[in-house]
Amino acid sequence: MSASPLLAPTRNSTVAIMFAALSLVWGASFLFMKVAVGAFDPAQVALGRIILGSVTLAAIMALTRRRWPRERRLWLHMIVVAVFFCLLPFLLFAWAAQSLPSGLSAILNATTPLWTTLVAVVVLPSERMTARRLVGVIIGAVGVAIVMGVWDVVSSPEFAASLPAQLACLSATASYGIALGWMRRFITGTHTHDSVTIASTQMAVAGALALALLPVIGLSPVAWAPAPVLALVALGCLGTGIVYVWNTRVVSEWGAVGASTVTYVIPVVGVALGVLVLGERFTLNELIGAIIVIGGVLLVQRSR
């Protein structure tokens, strides 16, 4: 029996709301990090969001009565994913948030599909570097160079001061690319678990690693304040927890390609919140570079 025409719009509207909420939360994650590092050091922000996210997803697993995977092979591969998809990039982004505007971090985050494409060509036999994909990667790299303002590399001391933080963001997105390539090579299609279970398993492993690292790098003094604490809770429970459930629903309803368009919305949200909430300055080269980066990503995605 076909769905009622009165119910279909409601269903589509619900998914659209989830997509909008997903874009807002992930776009706001860079604002949350910028606020959180006002009281916590980068390691505490990264480990804290992982632990909060893992607890949130474990609670969802319990409430929905999902079963945890029993395959030892899957758990071992999740260690690699947890390191490159959570621990390493979260540490790098949190460190960069100390000196880099949240909007710029969000723009650089949009390079993730470009790194993913490069990694996929290397580690996935089914992937190949087509002419269109190569052009897209080159365009994306040019966009990143414009965003970073490479023409100031010699003359501007501000560029030299922010360069390590910008490279940290790019290293974080490269780490995402490695993790996504690993997931596609060794995890996708090798199990019968749904996306919520896989995301929860990934975060459970990341949470265990974060707890192990906490006594080593996460026990520096904290300047407790309401805003940073709330930002960390939002970053963990929402940005590293609940949004995975929303993303799963969007993927199931719109497909992977439709869901992936969130990557293009995140920089818009991140830049807007940085300007409106934190009073950050948004330069013309960042706007032009962001448009070029997104154009390169779209070209790469279209080649798929």
TITORPA-209821 format. One line per field, with one value per residue: residue number from 1; residue in three letters; y, x, z of N, C-alpha, C in turn. Coordinates in steps of 0.2 Angstrom, whole numbers, padded with zeros to 4 digits, always signed. Atoms other than C-alpha are relative to their C-alpha. Layout:
residues N
k <- (NUM,...)
r <- (ala,...)
n_north <- (Y,...)
n_east <- (X,...)
n_up <- (Z,...)
ca_north <- (Y,...)
ca_east <- (X,...)
ca_up <- (Z,...)
c_north <- (Y,...)
c_east <- (X,...)
c_up <- (Z,...)
***
This chain:
residues 304
k <- (1,2,3,4,5,6,7,8,9,10,11,12,13,14,15,16,17,18,19,20,21,22,23,24,25,26,27,28,29,30,31,32,33,34,35,36,37,38,39,40,41,42,43,44,45,46,47,48,49,50,51,52,53,54,55,56,57,58,59,60,61,62,63,64,65,66,67,68,69,70,71,72,73,74,75,76,77,78,79,80,81,82,83,84,85,86,87,88,89,90,91,92,93,94,95,96,97,98,99,100,101,102,103,104,105,106,107,108,109,110,111,112,113,114,115,116,117,118,119,120,121,122,123,124,125,126,127,128,129,130,131,132,133,134,135,136,137,138,139,140,141,142,143,144,145,146,147,148,149,150,151,152,153,154,155,156,157,158,159,160,161,162,163,164,165,166,167,168,169,170,171,172,173,174,175,176,177,178,179,180,181,182,183,184,185,186,187,188,189,190,191,192,193,194,195,196,197,198,199,200,201,202,203,204,205,206,207,208,209,210,211,212,213,214,215,216,217,218,219,220,221,222,223,224,225,226,227,228,229,230,231,232,233,234,235,236,237,238,239,240,241,242,243,244,245,246,247,248,249,250,251,252,253,254,255,256,257,258,259,260,261,262,263,264,265,266,267,268,269,270,271,272,273,274,275,276,277,278,279,280,281,282,283,284,285,286,287,288,289,290,291,292,293,294,295,296,297,298,299,300,301,302,303,304)
r <- (met,ser,ala,ser,pro,leu,leu,ala,pro,thr,arg,asn,ser,thr,val,ala,ile,met,phe,ala,ala,leu,ser,leu,val,trp,gly,ala,ser,phe,leu,phe,met,lys,val,ala,val,gly,ala,phe,asp,pro,ala,gln,val,ala,leu,gly,arg,ile,ile,leu,gly,ser,val,thr,leu,ala,ala,ile,met,ala,leu,thr,arg,arg,arg,trp,pro,arg,glu,arg,arg,leu,trp,leu,his,met,ile,val,val,ala,val,phe,phe,cys,leu,leu,pro,phe,leu,leu,phe,ala,trp,ala,ala,gln,ser,leu,pro,ser,gly,leu,ser,ala,ile,leu,asn,ala,thr,thr,pro,leu,trp,thr,thr,leu,val,ala,val,val,val,leu,pro,ser,glu,arg,met,thr,ala,arg,arg,leu,val,gly,val,ile,ile,gly,ala,val,gly,val,ala,ile,val,met,gly,val,trp,asp,val,val,ser,ser,pro,glu,phe,ala,ala,ser,leu,pro,ala,gln,leu,ala,cys,leu,ser,ala,thr,ala,ser,tyr,gly,ile,ala,leu,gly,trp,met,arg,arg,phe,ile,thr,gly,thr,his,thr,his,asp,ser,val,thr,ile,ala,ser,thr,gln,met,ala,val,ala,gly,ala,leu,ala,leu,ala,leu,leu,pro,val,ile,gly,leu,ser,pro,val,ala,trp,ala,pro,ala,pro,val,leu,ala,leu,val,ala,leu,gly,cys,leu,gly,thr,gly,ile,val,tyr,val,trp,asn,thr,arg,val,val,ser,glu,trp,gly,ala,val,gly,ala,ser,thr,val,thr,tyr,val,ile,pro,val,val,gly,val,ala,leu,gly,val,leu,val,leu,gly,glu,arg,phe,thr,leu,asn,glu,leu,ile,gly,ala,ile,ile,val,ile,gly,gly,val,leu,leu,val,gln,arg,ser,arg)
n_north <- (-0006,-0006,-0004,-0005,-0006,-0005,+0002,-0001,-0006,+0000,+0004,-0004,-0005,+0002,+0001,-0007,-0003,+0003,-0002,-0007,+0000,+0003,-0006,-0005,+0002,+0001,-0006,-0003,+0003,-0004,-0005,+0003,+0001,-0006,-0002,+0005,-0001,-0006,+0003,+0007,+0001,+0004,+0007,+0001,-0001,+0006,+0006,-0001,+0001,+0007,+0003,-0001,+0002,+0008,+0001,-0002,+0005,+0006,+0000,+0002,+0008,+0003,-0002,+0003,+0007,+0003,+0004,-0002,+0005,+0005,+0002,-0003,-0003,-0007,-0004,-0002,-0005,-0006,-0004,-0004,-0006,-0004,-0004,-0004,-0003,-0003,-0003,-0004,-0007,-0004,-0003,-0005,-0006,-0004,-0004,-0005,-0005,-0005,-0006,+0000,-0001,+0006,+0000,+0002,+0007,+0003,+0000,+0005,+0007,+0002,+0004,+0007,+0004,+0000,+0005,+0006,+0002,+0002,+0006,+0005,+0002,+0004,+0006,+0003,+0002,-0002,-0007,-0002,-0007,-0002,-0007,-0004,+0001,-0003,-0007,-0002,+0000,-0005,-0006,+0000,-0002,-0007,-0003,+0000,-0004,-0007,-0001,-0001,-0006,+0002,-0005,-0004,+0004,-0003,-0006,-0001,+0005,+0004,+0007,+0005,+0002,+0004,+0005,+0006,+0002,+0002,+0007,+0005,+0002,+0004,+0007,+0003,+0002,+0006,+0006,+0002,+0004,+0007,+0004,+0002,+0005,+0007,+0003,+0003,+0006,+0006,+0001,+0000,+0006,+0006,+0001,-0001,-0005,-0007,-0006,-0002,+0005,-0001,-0006,+0001,+0004,-0004,-0005,+0004,+0001,-0006,-0002,+0004,-0003,-0007,+0001,+0002,-0005,-0006,-0001,-0002,-0007,-0003,-0002,-0007,-0004,-0003,-0006,+0002,-0006,+0003,+0000,+0006,+0007,+0002,+0001,+0006,+0004,+0000,+0003,+0007,+0004,-0002,+0000,+0006,+0005,+0001,-0001,+0006,+0003,-0004,+0001,+0006,-0001,-0003,+0005,+0006,-0003,-0004,+0003,-0002,-0006,-0005,-0001,-0003,-0008,-0003,-0002,-0007,-0004,-0001,-0007,-0006,-0001,-0002,-0007,-0004,+0000,-0003,-0007,-0003,+0002,-0002,-0007,+0002,-0003,+0004,-0004,+0002,+0006,+0006,+0001,+0003,+0006,+0005,+0002,+0004,+0006,+0004,+0001,+0005,+0006,+0002,+0003,+0007,+0004,+0001,+0005,+0006)
n_east <- (+0004,-0004,+0000,+0005,-0003,+0000,-0005,-0006,-0003,-0002,-0006,-0005,-0002,-0004,-0007,-0003,-0002,-0006,-0006,-0001,-0003,-0007,-0005,-0001,-0004,-0007,-0002,-0001,-0005,-0006,+0001,-0001,-0007,-0003,+0002,-0002,-0007,-0001,+0000,-0003,-0005,+0003,+0001,+0006,+0006,+0001,+0001,+0007,+0005,+0000,+0003,+0007,+0003,+0001,+0006,+0007,+0002,+0001,+0007,+0004,+0000,+0004,+0007,+0003,-0002,-0005,-0006,-0007,-0004,-0004,-0005,-0006,-0003,+0003,-0002,-0007,+0000,+0003,-0005,-0003,+0005,+0001,-0006,+0000,+0006,+0002,-0005,-0005,+0003,+0003,-0006,-0003,+0005,+0001,-0006,+0001,+0005,-0002,-0003,+0003,+0007,+0005,+0003,-0005,+0000,+0005,-0002,-0005,+0004,+0003,-0005,+0001,+0001,-0005,-0005,+0003,-0001,-0007,-0001,+0004,-0003,-0006,+0001,+0006,-0001,+0005,+0000,-0005,+0000,+0002,-0002,+0005,-0002,-0006,+0001,+0004,-0004,-0005,+0004,+0000,-0006,+0000,+0005,-0003,-0005,+0003,+0003,-0006,-0003,-0008,-0004,-0003,-0004,-0006,+0001,+0004,-0002,+0006,+0000,-0004,+0003,+0006,-0001,+0001,+0007,+0003,-0003,+0003,+0007,-0001,-0002,+0006,+0004,-0004,+0002,+0006,+0000,-0003,+0005,+0005,-0003,+0000,+0007,+0002,-0004,+0000,+0006,+0006,+0002,-0003,+0004,+0008,+0002,+0002,-0005,+0000,-0004,-0007,-0002,-0001,-0006,-0006,-0001,-0002,-0007,-0003,+0001,-0005,-0007,+0000,-0001,-0007,-0004,+0002,-0005,-0007,+0000,+0006,+0001,-0002,+0005,+0006,+0003,+0007,+0005,+0006,+0001,-0004,+0003,+0006,-0003,-0003,+0006,+0003,-0005,-0001,+0007,+0003,-0004,-0003,+0004,+0006,+0000,-0001,+0007,+0003,-0003,+0002,+0007,-0001,-0003,+0005,+0006,-0002,-0006,-0006,-0002,+0004,-0002,-0007,+0000,-0001,-0006,+0000,+0004,-0004,-0004,+0004,+0003,-0006,-0002,+0006,+0000,-0006,+0000,+0006,-0001,-0006,-0002,-0006,+0000,+0000,-0004,+0003,-0004,+0003,+0006,-0001,-0003,+0005,+0004,-0004,-0001,+0007,+0000,-0004,+0003,+0006,-0003,-0002,+0006,+0003,-0004,+0002)
n_up <- (+0000,+0001,-0005,+0001,+0002,-0005,-0005,+0003,-0002,-0007,-0001,+0003,-0004,-0006,+0002,+0002,-0007,-0002,+0004,-0002,-0007,+0001,+0002,-0005,-0006,+0003,+0002,-0006,-0004,+0000,-0005,-0006,-0001,-0002,-0007,-0005,-0002,-0004,-0007,+0000,+0005,+0006,-0002,-0004,+0004,+0004,-0004,-0003,+0004,+0002,-0006,+0000,+0006,-0001,-0005,+0003,+0005,-0004,-0003,+0005,+0001,-0006,+0001,+0006,-0001,+0005,-0002,+0002,+0005,-0003,+0005,-0002,+0005,+0000,-0006,+0002,+0005,-0004,-0003,+0005,+0002,-0006,+0000,+0006,+0001,-0006,-0004,+0004,+0003,-0006,-0003,+0004,+0000,-0006,+0000,+0005,-0002,-0004,+0004,+0007,+0000,+0001,+0006,+0004,-0001,+0003,+0008,+0001,-0001,+0006,+0004,-0002,+0005,+0004,-0003,+0000,+0007,+0001,-0004,+0004,+0006,-0002,-0004,+0003,+0007,+0004,+0002,+0004,+0000,+0007,+0002,-0004,-0007,-0001,+0000,-0006,-0006,+0001,-0001,-0008,-0002,+0001,-0004,-0006,+0000,+0000,-0007,-0005,+0002,+0001,+0003,-0006,-0004,-0001,-0002,-0006,-0006,-0002,+0003,-0003,-0007,+0000,+0004,-0003,-0001,+0007,+0002,-0004,+0002,+0006,-0002,-0003,+0005,+0003,-0005,+0002,+0007,-0002,-0003,+0004,+0004,-0004,-0001,+0006,+0002,-0005,-0004,+0004,+0003,-0003,-0006,+0001,-0005,+0003,-0001,-0007,-0004,+0002,-0003,-0007,-0001,+0001,-0006,-0006,+0001,-0001,-0007,-0004,+0001,-0003,-0007,-0002,+0001,-0004,-0006,+0003,+0004,-0001,-0007,-0001,-0003,+0004,-0003,+0000,+0001,+0003,+0007,+0003,-0002,+0005,+0007,+0000,-0001,+0007,+0004,-0001,+0000,+0006,+0006,+0001,-0002,+0003,+0007,+0004,+0001,+0005,+0007,+0002,+0003,+0006,+0005,+0002,+0004,+0006,+0003,-0002,+0004,-0003,-0007,+0000,+0001,-0006,+0000,+0003,-0005,-0007,+0000,-0001,-0007,-0004,+0001,-0003,-0007,-0002,+0001,-0004,-0007,-0003,+0003,+0004,+0007,+0006,+0005,+0007,+0003,-0003,+0003,+0007,-0001,-0003,+0006,+0004,-0004,+0001,+0007,+0001,-0003,+0004,+0006,-0002,-0001,+0006,+0004,-0003)
ca_north <- (+0000,+0017,+0030,+0043,+0059,+0068,+0058,+0060,+0078,+0076,+0063,+0073,+0088,+0079,+0073,+0091,+0097,+0084,+0089,+0107,+0103,+0092,+0107,+0119,+0108,+0102,+0120,+0126,+0114,+0126,+0139,+0127,+0123,+0141,+0144,+0128,+0132,+0148,+0136,+0119,+0115,+0107,+0090,+0092,+0098,+0084,+0070,+0078,+0078,+0060,+0054,+0063,+0058,+0039,+0040,+0048,+0035,+0021,+0027,+0027,+0009,+0005,+0014,+0007,-0011,-0013,-0026,-0022,-0031,-0047,-0048,-0046,-0041,-0026,-0020,-0020,-0010,+0002,+0006,+0013,+0023,+0029,+0036,+0044,+0049,+0055,+0057,+0064,+0077,+0082,+0086,+0095,+0106,+0110,+0115,+0126,+0134,+0143,+0155,+0152,+0160,+0147,+0152,+0149,+0132,+0128,+0132,+0122,+0107,+0107,+0100,+0083,+0076,+0081,+0071,+0057,+0056,+0056,+0042,+0032,+0032,+0025,+0012,+0007,-0004,+0001,+0020,+0028,+0046,+0052,+0069,+0077,+0071,+0077,+0094,+0095,+0091,+0104,+0117,+0113,+0115,+0132,+0137,+0132,+0142,+0158,+0155,+0154,+0170,+0162,+0178,+0185,+0171,+0182,+0199,+0196,+0190,+0186,+0173,+0165,+0165,+0157,+0145,+0131,+0131,+0131,+0116,+0108,+0109,+0102,+0088,+0085,+0084,+0072,+0061,+0061,+0055,+0041,+0035,+0036,+0026,+0013,+0011,+0009,-0004,-0014,-0011,-0006,-0021,-0033,-0033,-0033,-0019,-0002,+0015,+0019,+0003,+0006,+0024,+0019,+0006,+0018,+0031,+0017,+0013,+0031,+0034,+0020,+0027,+0045,+0038,+0030,+0046,+0058,+0055,+0058,+0074,+0079,+0084,+0102,+0115,+0121,+0138,+0133,+0145,+0142,+0146,+0134,+0120,+0121,+0123,+0107,+0098,+0103,+0098,+0081,+0076,+0085,+0087,+0070,+0060,+0063,+0070,+0053,+0047,+0061,+0058,+0040,+0045,+0057,+0044,+0031,+0044,+0054,+0043,+0045,+0059,+0069,+0067,+0072,+0090,+0094,+0096,+0112,+0119,+0118,+0132,+0144,+0140,+0141,+0157,+0165,+0160,+0166,+0183,+0185,+0177,+0180,+0196,+0187,+0196,+0188,+0193,+0193,+0180,+0168,+0171,+0168,+0154,+0145,+0146,+0139,+0125,+0120,+0121,+0109,+0097,+0097,+0093,+0078,+0072,+0074,+0063,+0049)
ca_east <- (+0000,+0007,+0010,-0004,-0001,-0005,+0008,+0022,+0025,+0026,+0039,+0049,+0048,+0054,+0070,+0072,+0072,+0084,+0096,+0094,+0098,+0113,+0120,+0117,+0125,+0140,+0142,+0141,+0154,+0168,+0160,+0158,+0176,+0181,+0171,+0176,+0195,+0192,+0191,+0198,+0214,+0213,+0216,+0202,+0190,+0194,+0194,+0178,+0168,+0173,+0168,+0152,+0148,+0151,+0140,+0126,+0127,+0128,+0112,+0104,+0109,+0102,+0086,+0083,+0089,+0102,+0115,+0133,+0144,+0152,+0164,+0182,+0188,+0176,+0181,+0200,+0196,+0186,+0202,+0210,+0194,+0192,+0210,+0209,+0191,+0190,+0205,+0218,+0206,+0197,+0214,+0220,+0204,+0203,+0221,+0218,+0203,+0214,+0221,+0210,+0193,+0179,+0173,+0190,+0191,+0174,+0180,+0195,+0184,+0176,+0192,+0187,+0180,+0195,+0207,+0195,+0196,+0215,+0215,+0202,+0212,+0227,+0219,+0203,+0206,+0189,+0193,+0203,+0208,+0198,+0202,+0186,+0191,+0209,+0203,+0191,+0205,+0217,+0203,+0200,+0218,+0218,+0203,+0212,+0227,+0216,+0207,+0224,+0230,+0247,+0252,+0255,+0267,+0282,+0275,+0263,+0268,+0250,+0250,+0265,+0257,+0241,+0249,+0252,+0234,+0228,+0240,+0232,+0215,+0221,+0229,+0213,+0203,+0217,+0214,+0196,+0200,+0211,+0197,+0184,+0195,+0198,+0180,+0176,+0190,+0188,+0171,+0158,+0149,+0157,+0143,+0124,+0124,+0115,+0123,+0118,+0126,+0142,+0143,+0141,+0154,+0166,+0163,+0164,+0181,+0186,+0178,+0189,+0205,+0200,+0198,+0215,+0223,+0214,+0226,+0241,+0236,+0219,+0222,+0228,+0219,+0202,+0195,+0177,+0164,+0146,+0148,+0163,+0155,+0139,+0149,+0158,+0142,+0134,+0150,+0150,+0131,+0125,+0140,+0148,+0133,+0115,+0119,+0124,+0106,+0100,+0113,+0108,+0090,+0095,+0106,+0092,+0079,+0089,+0104,+0122,+0124,+0110,+0116,+0134,+0128,+0129,+0147,+0143,+0132,+0144,+0156,+0141,+0134,+0152,+0156,+0139,+0140,+0158,+0154,+0137,+0142,+0160,+0162,+0175,+0181,+0177,+0189,+0185,+0199,+0190,+0174,+0181,+0192,+0177,+0167,+0181,+0184,+0165,+0166,+0180,+0172,+0156,+0166,+0174,+0157,+0150,+0163,+0157)
ca_up <- (+0000,-0005,+0008,+0011,+0002,+0018,+0028,+0015,+0017,+0035,+0034,+0022,+0033,+0048,+0038,+0032,+0050,+0055,+0041,+0046,+0064,+0059,+0049,+0063,+0077,+0066,+0060,+0078,+0084,+0079,+0090,+0104,+0103,+0103,+0119,+0127,+0126,+0136,+0152,+0146,+0137,+0120,+0127,+0139,+0126,+0114,+0127,+0135,+0120,+0115,+0133,+0133,+0115,+0119,+0135,+0125,+0111,+0124,+0132,+0115,+0112,+0129,+0126,+0109,+0115,+0101,+0103,+0103,+0089,+0094,+0079,+0086,+0069,+0069,+0086,+0080,+0065,+0076,+0085,+0069,+0065,+0083,+0082,+0065,+0066,+0084,+0094,+0082,+0073,+0089,+0097,+0082,+0080,+0098,+0098,+0083,+0091,+0103,+0090,+0074,+0071,+0072,+0055,+0047,+0055,+0048,+0030,+0032,+0038,+0021,+0013,+0021,+0005,-0005,+0007,+0007,-0012,-0012,+0002,-0008,-0024,-0014,-0003,-0013,-0028,-0035,-0035,-0048,-0051,-0066,-0075,-0067,-0050,-0052,-0057,-0042,-0030,-0038,-0038,-0019,-0016,-0024,-0014,+0002,-0003,-0006,+0011,+0020,+0011,+0005,-0003,+0015,+0019,+0018,+0022,+0036,+0054,+0057,+0044,+0051,+0068,+0062,+0050,+0062,+0067,+0049,+0046,+0061,+0054,+0037,+0046,+0055,+0039,+0032,+0047,+0043,+0025,+0032,+0043,+0030,+0018,+0031,+0035,+0017,+0014,+0030,+0038,+0025,+0019,+0031,+0044,+0047,+0060,+0057,+0057,+0074,+0081,+0071,+0076,+0094,+0093,+0086,+0100,+0113,+0107,+0106,+0124,+0131,+0123,+0129,+0147,+0146,+0140,+0152,+0167,+0155,+0145,+0152,+0171,+0169,+0180,+0174,+0175,+0178,+0170,+0164,+0146,+0142,+0152,+0142,+0126,+0130,+0135,+0118,+0109,+0117,+0119,+0103,+0091,+0095,+0100,+0095,+0078,+0073,+0075,+0065,+0051,+0051,+0047,+0034,+0025,+0025,+0018,+0006,+0002,+0005,-0009,-0002,+0016,+0011,+0006,+0024,+0021,+0011,+0024,+0039,+0033,+0031,+0048,+0056,+0048,+0052,+0070,+0072,+0065,+0074,+0091,+0093,+0082,+0071,+0055,+0039,+0025,+0006,+0002,+0015,+0006,-0012,-0006,+0003,-0014,-0023,-0010,-0011,-0030,-0030,-0018,-0029,-0044,-0035,-0029,-0046,-0053,-0042)
c_north <- (+0006,+0005,+0005,+0006,+0005,-0001,+0002,+0006,+0001,-0003,+0004,+0006,-0001,-0002,+0007,+0003,-0003,+0002,+0007,+0000,-0003,+0005,+0005,-0003,-0001,+0007,+0004,-0003,+0004,+0006,-0003,-0001,+0006,+0003,-0004,+0001,+0006,-0003,-0006,+0001,-0004,-0007,-0002,+0000,-0006,-0007,+0001,-0002,-0007,-0004,+0001,-0003,-0008,-0002,+0001,-0006,-0007,+0000,-0001,-0007,-0003,+0001,-0003,-0008,-0003,-0004,+0002,-0006,-0005,-0002,+0003,+0004,+0007,+0004,+0002,+0005,+0006,+0004,+0005,+0006,+0005,+0005,+0006,+0004,+0004,+0003,+0005,+0007,+0004,+0004,+0006,+0006,+0004,+0004,+0006,+0005,+0005,+0006,+0001,+0002,-0006,-0001,-0003,-0008,-0004,-0001,-0005,-0007,-0002,-0003,-0007,-0004,+0000,-0005,-0007,-0003,-0002,-0007,-0006,-0003,-0005,-0007,-0004,-0002,+0002,+0008,+0001,+0008,+0002,+0008,+0005,+0000,+0004,+0008,+0003,+0001,+0006,+0007,+0001,+0002,+0008,+0004,+0001,+0005,+0008,+0001,+0002,+0007,-0001,+0006,+0004,-0004,+0003,+0007,+0001,-0004,-0003,-0006,-0005,-0002,-0005,-0006,-0007,-0003,-0002,-0007,-0005,-0002,-0004,-0007,-0004,-0003,-0006,-0006,-0002,-0004,-0007,-0004,-0002,-0005,-0006,-0003,-0003,-0006,-0006,-0001,+0000,-0007,-0007,-0002,+0001,+0005,+0007,+0005,+0002,-0005,+0001,+0007,+0000,-0004,+0004,+0005,-0004,-0001,+0006,+0003,-0004,+0003,+0007,-0001,-0002,+0006,+0006,+0001,+0002,+0007,+0004,+0003,+0007,+0004,+0003,+0006,+0000,+0007,-0003,-0001,-0006,-0007,-0002,-0001,-0007,-0006,-0001,-0003,-0007,-0004,+0001,-0002,-0007,-0006,+0000,+0002,-0006,-0004,+0004,-0001,-0007,+0000,+0003,-0004,-0005,+0003,+0003,-0003,+0003,+0007,+0006,+0002,+0004,+0008,+0004,+0003,+0008,+0005,+0002,+0006,+0006,+0001,+0002,+0007,+0005,+0001,+0004,+0007,+0003,-0001,+0003,+0006,-0001,+0004,-0005,+0004,-0002,-0006,-0006,-0001,-0003,-0007,-0006,-0002,-0005,-0007,-0004,-0002,-0006,-0007,-0003,-0003,-0007,-0004,-0002,-0006,-0007,-0003)
c_east <- (+0004,-0001,-0006,+0003,+0000,+0006,+0007,+0004,+0003,+0006,+0006,+0002,+0004,+0007,+0003,+0002,+0006,+0007,+0002,+0004,+0007,+0005,+0001,+0005,+0007,+0003,+0002,+0006,+0006,-0001,+0000,+0007,+0004,-0002,+0003,+0008,+0001,+0001,+0004,+0006,-0002,-0001,-0006,-0006,-0001,-0002,-0007,-0005,-0001,-0004,-0007,-0004,-0001,-0005,-0007,-0002,-0001,-0007,-0005,-0001,-0004,-0008,-0004,+0001,+0003,+0005,+0006,+0003,+0004,+0006,+0007,+0004,-0003,+0002,+0008,+0000,-0002,+0006,+0004,-0005,-0001,+0006,+0000,-0007,-0003,+0006,+0005,-0004,-0003,+0006,+0003,-0005,+0000,+0007,+0000,-0005,+0003,+0002,-0004,-0007,-0004,-0002,+0005,+0001,-0005,+0001,+0005,-0002,-0003,+0004,+0000,-0001,+0006,+0006,-0003,+0000,+0007,+0001,-0003,+0004,+0006,-0002,-0006,+0001,-0005,+0000,+0006,+0000,-0002,+0002,-0005,+0002,+0007,-0001,-0004,+0005,+0005,-0004,-0001,+0006,+0001,-0004,+0003,+0006,-0002,-0003,+0006,+0004,+0008,+0004,+0003,+0006,+0007,-0001,-0004,+0002,-0006,-0002,+0004,-0002,-0006,+0001,+0000,-0007,-0004,+0002,-0003,-0007,+0000,+0002,-0006,-0005,+0004,-0001,-0007,+0000,+0003,-0005,-0005,+0002,+0001,-0006,-0003,+0003,-0002,-0006,-0006,-0001,+0002,-0004,-0007,-0002,-0002,+0005,+0001,+0005,+0008,+0003,+0001,+0006,+0006,+0001,+0001,+0007,+0004,-0001,+0005,+0007,+0000,+0001,+0007,+0005,-0001,+0005,+0007,+0000,-0006,-0001,+0003,-0005,-0005,-0003,-0007,-0004,-0006,+0001,+0005,-0002,-0006,+0002,+0003,-0005,-0003,+0004,+0000,-0007,-0003,+0005,+0004,-0004,-0007,-0001,+0001,-0006,-0003,+0003,-0002,-0007,+0000,+0002,-0005,-0006,+0002,+0006,+0006,+0002,-0004,+0002,+0007,+0000,+0000,+0007,+0001,-0003,+0004,+0004,-0005,-0002,+0006,+0002,-0005,+0000,+0006,+0000,-0006,+0001,+0006,+0003,+0006,+0000,+0000,+0003,-0003,+0004,-0003,-0006,+0001,+0003,-0005,-0004,+0004,+0001,-0007,-0001,+0004,-0002,-0006,+0002,+0002,-0006,-0003,+0003,-0001,-0006)
c_up <- (+0000,+0006,-0001,-0002,+0005,+0005,-0003,+0001,+0007,+0001,-0003,+0004,+0006,-0002,-0001,+0006,+0003,-0004,+0002,+0007,+0000,-0003,+0005,+0006,-0003,-0002,+0006,+0004,+0001,+0005,+0007,+0002,+0002,+0007,+0005,+0002,+0004,+0007,+0000,-0005,-0005,+0001,+0004,-0004,-0005,+0003,+0003,-0004,-0002,+0006,+0000,-0006,+0001,+0005,-0003,-0005,+0003,+0003,-0006,-0002,+0005,-0001,-0006,+0000,-0006,+0003,-0003,-0005,+0004,-0004,+0003,-0005,-0001,+0005,-0002,-0005,+0003,+0003,-0005,-0001,+0006,+0000,-0005,-0001,+0006,+0003,-0003,-0002,+0005,+0004,-0004,-0001,+0006,+0002,-0004,+0002,+0005,-0003,-0007,+0001,-0002,-0007,-0005,+0001,-0004,-0008,-0001,+0000,-0007,-0005,+0001,-0006,-0005,+0003,-0001,-0007,-0001,+0004,-0004,-0006,+0002,+0003,-0003,-0007,-0005,-0002,-0005,-0001,-0007,-0001,+0004,+0007,+0002,+0000,+0006,+0005,-0001,+0001,+0008,+0003,-0001,+0005,+0007,+0001,+0001,+0007,+0005,-0002,-0001,-0002,+0006,+0003,+0002,+0004,+0007,+0006,+0002,-0003,+0003,+0007,-0001,-0005,+0003,+0002,-0006,-0002,+0004,-0002,-0006,+0002,+0003,-0005,-0004,+0004,-0001,-0006,+0001,+0003,-0004,-0005,+0003,+0001,-0006,-0002,+0005,+0004,-0004,-0003,+0003,+0006,-0001,+0005,-0004,+0002,+0007,+0005,-0002,+0003,+0008,+0002,-0001,+0006,+0006,+0000,+0002,+0008,+0004,-0001,+0003,+0008,+0002,-0001,+0005,+0006,-0003,-0002,+0002,+0007,+0002,+0004,-0005,+0003,-0001,-0002,-0004,-0007,-0003,+0002,-0004,-0007,-0001,+0000,-0007,-0005,+0000,-0002,-0007,-0006,-0001,+0002,-0004,-0007,-0004,-0001,-0005,-0007,-0003,-0004,-0006,-0006,-0002,-0004,-0006,-0004,+0002,-0004,+0003,+0007,+0000,-0001,+0006,+0001,-0003,+0004,+0006,-0001,+0001,+0007,+0005,-0001,+0003,+0007,+0003,-0001,+0005,+0008,+0003,-0003,-0004,-0007,-0005,-0006,-0007,-0003,+0003,-0004,-0007,+0001,+0002,-0006,-0004,+0003,-0001,-0007,-0002,+0003,-0004,-0006,+0001,+0001,-0006,-0004,+0003,-0003)
***
